[in-house]
């Protein structure tokens, strides 16, 4: 079974056994999470969500992504050069079961 779920404002195409990286959730490693905002299951499409369908997953770990570089520059003004860095926190989840 394959499904499309909505987590943290983003949509993910998942199947049983797949691993996804989502925005940080308030869950520790080993916890079980249930997603009830299922947009599509195989050929069934919800409007906007399917009722009675849930996707269960297991939290593998929490962490931070690699640092991305942000460089701001204004031409002909050397005083406005700026370099910043940002590491987005994430939660890695393994999809264990799709109920539908």
Secondary structure, 3 states (H helix, E strand, C coil): CEEEEEECCEEEEEECCCEEEEECCCCCCCCEEEECCEEEECCEECCCCCCCCEEEEEEEEEEECCCEEEEECCCCCHHHCEEEEECCEEEEEEEEEEEC
